[in-house]
Amino acid sequence: MSKEARLKKSLEEATTKYDKRIDDMEDKNLCGKTRDLDKPYEVWVGSSFMGDIEYRVLKKYQKPSLEKSNPYARWFVAAKSEATFGTWEYGDNYIKDITSFCTKVEPSVV
């Protein structure tokens, strides 16, 4: 193998590694640290058999690409409804249970 061919192959390998690192960085879990109630990552509101409900997403356990493929993906949330008598209850919820009957709103709206 000529020197030029080795350099070309080395450059292609480096470019491939760089592209993979960029892809990995774009798909990181940017919501992996627990936030306070007043600074949630997302806010979801909706109505259920328990009345109006508000979820504040305080932590996400997986990066977005894995959440899409995992039917049991969950978020750590604070939830408030008439069933909680207006107080916040903290815990994990399946993403599908929140997104199926709630609408995402801007955190500054609530």
N, C-alpha and C positions, 0 to 999 in steps of 0.2 A: 504494500500500500504506500502510495507516495505521500510525501509530507503535506502536500496540498489537500489530498483526500482525508488524511488524518485530522487536519485543522478544520476542514468542512464538517466532518463527522462530530468532532468535539464541539464545534459551534452549534450544531443542530441539537445535540444532547443538552447543552447548557440552555439553549432557548426553550426546549421542551420542559426542563426543570423549572425555569423561570415562569413560564406560562402556567404550569401546575401550581406553583406557589401563589401566583396572582389569583387564580381561581379559588384556591383554598382560603385566601384572605377575604375575598368577596363573599364567601359563604360561611364566615365565622358566626358564632353565636354572640351577637353584640348585646344580648339581654341576659347574660349569664350571672350577673351580680344582682343580689336582692336590693331592691329600692324601697324607700319609705312610701307610706300610703299616699302622701301628698305629691309624690313625683313618680307616678307609675310609667311603665313603658307604653302601655296602651290602656284604653278604657272602652269597655263594651257595655251597652245597655240594651234591655229588652223586657219582654213581658212573658211570664210563664203562669202556670197554675197557682203560683205563690204570689202573683202580683208583679209589680215592676221590680226589676233587679238590675243591679249595677255590679260589674266585675272590674276590678283594677288589677292589671297584670303586673306583678312585682318581680317575677323572674321567669325565664324560659329555660328549660333544661336541655334542649337540643337546638342545633342550627336549623334554619328553615328547610333545607333540602331533606333532612331526616324527619322533620315534623310531618312533611307531606306524605312520606311513605310509611309512617308509623301510626296505625289506628289507635294506639294507646298513648300517644304523646300527650304530655300534660304541662300545665303552667302552674306556678305558685301564684295564687290570687287572693285578694281581699274581696269579699262579696257582702252586699247589703241589700236587703229586701224587707218586705213586710213580715216575712217569716222569721227574720232575725231581729225584729222589733226595732229596726233603724240602727242597729249596731253592726260593726264590721266583724265578719268571721273570716279567719285565715285558713287556707288549706290548698291542696292540689286539686285541680279539676282537669278532666280530659278536655283537650282543645275542641274536639267535635261537639261536646255538650255546650260549650259557650258559643262557638261560631254558628251553630245550627239555628239558634233562635234569637241571637243578639246582633246588634249593629255596632260597628266600631265608630267611636266618636273621638274628636280631638281631646286630649287630656285637659286642655285649658278651658274647654266648654263646661266641664262639671265643677 
